[in-house]
Amino acid sequence: MFVIFRMESKTTEQHPLNDQWSWWEHRKANSEEDYSNNTVRCADFETVEQFWQCMNHIPAPSEFFYNGRNNRKFKNKEGSKRHVISFSVFRRGIHPSWEDDANRCGGDFTFKKFRDIQKLDEIWEESLLHMISGHYPNIVGTRIVDTSVKGKNLYKLEIWFSPKNAEESLKPLMDTINDDYRLKGYYTKYHSS
């Protein structure tokens, strides 16, 4: 797996997080079979300082998601372009897919059908801060996805948890996110039966 860049703190004092995390980029795939091949780990972080380096160096969703006019693409070093449709941050060692052993016995809360691209950046940042805070050990990852189609900008946020029985303990946080950003609700889906 190719890591696009490594996070190294420029300060000597480090503030370790409770867990280690990986930032993933999901590129537009031609088929379901391409999902794993188009999911690329971009960075790893384990301190507060490294997290903020990621936030400052990896574009915010509003900088690359469909904005009502066009899909923006990243330029690779060799000049070709790639179409990124989502970002994920998951505990290090957990692949952001339902098939990963850590995710198979869990589920996710999905907030969808919100259109405000500026609100998107705030929701993404807040969900990441809640996740890495250490207060929610059953959250294994968060993903922000551009689901826009033909002139309609639509986005969704997924907060993944494991095991399934952690759902009830996380609902107050989901209600807070929903209410704070005046979203239209969320639903839960399980990754296996």
N, C-alpha and C positions, 0 to 999 in steps of 0.2 A: 504494500500500500504506500502511496506517495504522499508525503506530508508537504503541503505547499510552503509553509514557513513555520519556524520554531519560535515559540514565545520565550524570550529571555528578558528578565527584568533589568532595568538600568539602575535601579536603586539597590543598595546593599541590604536594607531592611525588608524582609519578606513577611507577608501575612498569609500563612497557609490556610487553604480551604479545608473543610472536613473530608472532601473527596477530590479525586482527580477527574478531569473532564476532557472530552474531545469535541471539537467543532467540525461539523460535516457540511459539505456542499452537495446538493442533489442537482444533477444536470438533467436536462430534458432527454428522455430516452425514447427510442423508437418502438419499444415493446416492453411488456412486463419482464421478459427475460433479461433485459438490459438494466434493470433497477440496480442490482448490486454493482455492476460495472460502472454505473454512472453516479455512484455514491462515493465521494472521495473525502477522506479525512484531511482537513486543512491545517489544524493546529491542535495542540494539547496545552492545557493549563492546569495549574494546581495552587496558584496563589491569587490573591486579590489583584495584585499588580499585573500579573499575566492576563487575567480576565479582562481588565480594562485596556490592555494592549490589543487584545482581540477586538474588543468593541470599537476601538479607535482605528484599527487597520483593516478590518473586514467591513465592506459596505453594509449600511443599514438596508433593510428591505425596501424602503422608499427610493433608494438609489438604483435598484436594479429590477424590481417587480414592474409589471405592466402598469402604466400610469394613465391609462385612458386614451393614449395616442400610439404607443409602441412598446414592444418588448425590448428591453435593453440587455446587452450581452457583455460578458467579460472578454477582454482581449488576453490571449495566451502569449507567452514570451515569444513564440515563433510567429506571431501575427494572426493566427486563426482565432475565431471567436467561439465561446461556449455559452449556452443558454442555461442559466441557473434558475431553477424553479422553486427551490426551498433551501433553507438552512436548518440544521439540527445541532443541538448540543446535548450529548449523552454522557453518562458516566463512562470513564475510560474503560475500554474492554467490552463495551456493549455496542453492537452494531445497530444503527437506527432502522431496524426492520422487525416485523412481527415474528420472523423465523428465529431470531436470536433467542437462545435459551432463557436469558433474563427477561425477555419481553413476552415470550409465549404464554406465560401464566398470568399476564396482566391485561391491561387495557389502556384506553386513553380517553381523556375529556377533549372534545372537539368544539371549538368556538368557530362558527363559520358565517359566511354571508355578510362580512363587514367590508365596507368599501372605502373608508377614509384612510388613504395611504399614510398620512402623517400620524394618525392614531396608531397605525400598525407598528411604527418604530417604538412608540411608548409601551405598547402591550408586549412586544417582543422583549424589550429591556426589562420590564417589570417581571415577566414570567421567568426570565433567566435569573434575576436577582433572588426571587423566591426560591428557585430550584437550588442554586448553589449556596444558599444561606446556611444549609445544614439543618433547618427546622422541619424539612419535609423529606425524611429518608426514603420514603416509598416512591418519590418521583425519580424516575430513571432517565428522563430526557424530555426535551421540548423541541417542537418543530414548527416553523412558520412556513406556509405554503402559498404560492401564487396559483389560484385556481381560475384566473381570468379566462374568459372565452369571448371571442369576436366582439370587441368593443365594450365589454362589461368587465370592469375591474372588480374582482372578488378575491378575498384572502381568507385563510383560516389558520388558526392556532391550535396545535395539539399538545397536550400535556400528558405524557405517558407515565404510567404507574405500574408497580408490581409489588405484591401479588394482588389478585382481584379484590380480596377482602379489604384492601387499603382504600377503596373507593369512598366509603362513608367518611373516613377521617379527613379526606381531602376536599370534600364538597364545600365546607365553609370558605376555603381559599378560592375555589372556582366561583362561588357566589360573589365574593368580593371583587374578583377580576371582572366578572360580568356586570356588576352594578357600577363599579368605578368608571368603566368605559362605555356604559350604556349599550352593551351588546344585546343581541336578540336571543340570548340563552346559549346553552351548550347541551350536548348529549354525550353519553358514554358508550363506547364500543369495546368489546372484549376481543382479544387477539386469538383466542381459541375457545372451544366450547367446554 
